[in-house]
Amino acid sequence: MYNSGDTAGTGEPRSSSQTVDRALSMLTLLAQRGPAGVTDLARELGVHKSTATRLLSALEKFRFVEQDGNRGKYRLGFGIVRLAGATTAQLDIGREGRPVCARLAAELYGGTVSLSVLEGGGATAVVQEPSTERNWIGVRMPLHATATGKVLLASLGFEELSNALERPRQRLTANTITASGALLADLNRVRDRGWAATIGELETGLNSVAVPVRGPGGRIAGALSVSAAEEHLGLDDFQDIARVLTQAADEILARLQRLTQP
């Protein structure tokens, strides 16, 4: 028997996960059948009309749904397009960057080439070449202790960077930079020279160099990096590797730009 939608039949409030399930089900319904009214959506979901109205109000706040003119119906909103656009951009950069990363990995024998994006407060690899038992794809890495993370941090605006610097940072090795002032100084160097590096900051004995990868609009869309043991990637190699990575990043940009051409 249906109960009000505010309790689970026990007198206790329904869980937030159930609310999320219903909101996602509502978005799926609108995607499948097009504009629909509150009454129809409530019937399809098996909830009271007032519950459906609250769900729609919450989704409308973030522009995931919008009212369809004066007909009293709701349809998917621009917020969905924004999320899809962000996902598509990450898929595009991964797809277009993979062959470039594969070529780099073959040329820079002994190193791991990664293409990462900013996701959930970390640097998440969408491409790794070569494939190894230690797979970093989809793993969220700390921004302050990775070269890709520093490139992505340096690309943030003032307010976003300030918020990022306020978050606690874990010391992973003796070389990990955790003090805000020291990290900010390092990020300023990244902006000035156009590349970032880590010297045993994520793992002892592991060095890395990274450069920004820009999208067709000119904004930094990701970071391209090479990581290797210090005997294969020493301080004297950093500038030359950065130059090679920059050329590869330009190639990825050119491939992305072709996608936007009619």
N, C-alpha and C positions, 0 to 999 in steps of 0.2 A: 504493500500500500504506500502511495506517495505521501511523504511528509513535506513540510514547508520549504525545504531547500536550505534552511538555516541550521538544521540539526540533522544528525545522522540516525535518528530514531532512538537515541539514548538520552536526549536532553542536552548533549554536549555540542558545541559548535563544530561544524564541518571543518575538515582539515583544509589548510591552504592548498595542498596538492590537489584536492578535489576541485577547488575553485579554478586552479590552473588547467586541470583536465577539461573542465566545462568551457573555459574561455577558448582553449585550443580547438575543442570540438565545434564551437560556434564559428570560429574562423574557417575551419574546414568545410562546414555547411555552406557558408557564404561563398567559398571558393567553388564549391560543386554546383550550387543551384542559382547563384546570382543573388540580387537584392531580395531581402525577405523582411517581413514585419516581425515585431516582438512576439506576437501571439504564435505565429508559425514556428519561430525559433524555439520558443518555450516548449511547444508541443513536441518538436523533434528531439529536444534534449531531455524531455521528461521532467521539466522543472516548472515552478510557479512563474507566472508572468513577471512578478516583481523581481525574482531572482535573475531572469533574463535581462530585465531592464538595468539592474545593477551591473551585470557583466558587460553589457553594451556601453554603459557610461564609462566604465574603467577602460575599455578598449578604445573608446572614442577620445579619451583624454590623451592617449599616446598616438592618436591618428591611425590606429590599426583598422578602425571602421569609421564610416561617415554616413550621415543621412542622405538618402537618395532623393534630393529635391524636396518637394512638398508632399511626397506620397507616403511619408511615414515609414518608409522602409530603410533598411541599412545595407550597405555594401562595403566591400573591402576598401580601406583608405590608403593614403599615400605612405603611411608608416610601414606598410608591408613592402611597398616598392623600395623604400630606403633600406630596409633590411636585406631584401633580395639583391639590391645593388651592391651592398657591402660584401655579401657572400659571393656574388658573381665576380667582383674585383679580385677576391682572394683566389677563386678558382682560376681566373684568367692568368694571374701572375704566376701561379703554380704551374699551369699547363704550358705557358709560354717560356717560363724560366727553366723548365726541366732539361730540355736539350742543351741549353747554354751551360747549365751546371754539370751535366754529364761530360761535356767537352772539357770544361775546366778541370774536373776531377781526373780526367785522363792525362791532361797536361801537367797538373801539379801533383805528381805521384807522391803518395804518402800523406796527403791531406784529405780532410772531409769538407766538401763544399755544401753549404746550406743556404736556402732562401727562406727567410722568416718574415712574419708579419706581426704587427702589434695586436694582441688579442687577450682580453681579460686581465690586463695589467702585467702581461709577460710577453716574451718573444717566442712565438710558436712557429716551428719549422713546417713549411708546406712542401719543401723539396729537400732531399738529402742524397748526395752522390759521393762515393758509391754507397750502395746498400750494404749495411753491415749488420752483425748480430746486435749491435747497439743502435737501435733505431730511435732517432730523435723526433721523427715526424709526429706532429700533434702534441708533443710534450711542451708545456709552458715553462720557459726558462726565465730565470731572474734577469731583469733589465740591467741592474747595476753591476752584474758580474760576468756579462757576456758582451762581446764586441757588437753583435747584432742588436742587443738590448740598448747599448749606449747610442748607436746610430738612431734607433727609434726614439729614445728619450730626448736626444738632441733635436729631434724634429718637432717636438711638442711646443705648443704655445705657452706663454708665460703662466697662465692660470693652471693649465694641465700639468706643466712641469712642477710648479709649486706644490700642487697636490701630491704628485708622485714623490717628490723629495721628502714630504712629511711622513710617508709610510715607513715602517721599520724595515731594515735591511739585514739579512742574515750574513754573518761572516762565514764564508765557505772554506777559505784558506787564509794563510797569513797575509796574502797579497790582496784580498778582497777589500775594495773601497766601500766603507760603510758611512763615513762622515759626510754630511750633506755638502759642506763647503768644499771638501776635496773632490767629491763626485761632480759638483757643479763646475769646478775648475777643469776637470777632465772633459766634461761635455763641451765647454767653451773651446777646448783644443780640437775636439771632434768637428765642431762647426768651422773652425778656422782652416783646418787642413783637408776637410772633406772625407775623413775616414777615422775609424775607431780601432782600438786594439786592446787586448787583455793579455797580461803576462802572468799566467798561473793564478788567475783570480776566481775561476770556476772550479778548476782542479789543478793541483800542484803539478807542474811540468807540462801543462797544456796551454799553448798560446793560440791567439786567434786575431784575425784582421777582418774588418767588415766595412762596406761602403753602402750608401743609400741607393735604393732603386726607386726611381720616380715613375709615376704613372703619366698617362697622356695629358692630364691637366696640370702637370708640373709639381704636384704634391708628392711627398715621399710615401710610397706605397708599401715598401718593405726594405729589407736589408739583406745583402749578399755577403757571405763570409767564407773564409777558409780557416779551419782549425787543424792543428797538428801538434805533435810532441815538440818540445823546445829544440831538440836536436835537428828537426826538419824545418822548423819555422822560428828562426831567431830574430832578435831585434834588428839586425842588419838587413833582414829580408822584408821588413814590414812595408817600407815605401814602395819597393818594386812590386810586391804582391798587391798593394792597394791600387797601383796603376793598372795592373792586369784586371783586377776586380772592377775597377771603374769602367774599363772598356767593355767588360761583359755586362755590366749594369746598363750601359748605353745600348747594347744589343737587345737586352730584354725590353727596354723602353721602346725601341724601334718595332719590335714584334707586337707590343701592346698597342702602339699607335696604328698599326695596320688593321687591328681589329675594329677601330673606330672609323675607318675610311669606308665610304659607300662602295 
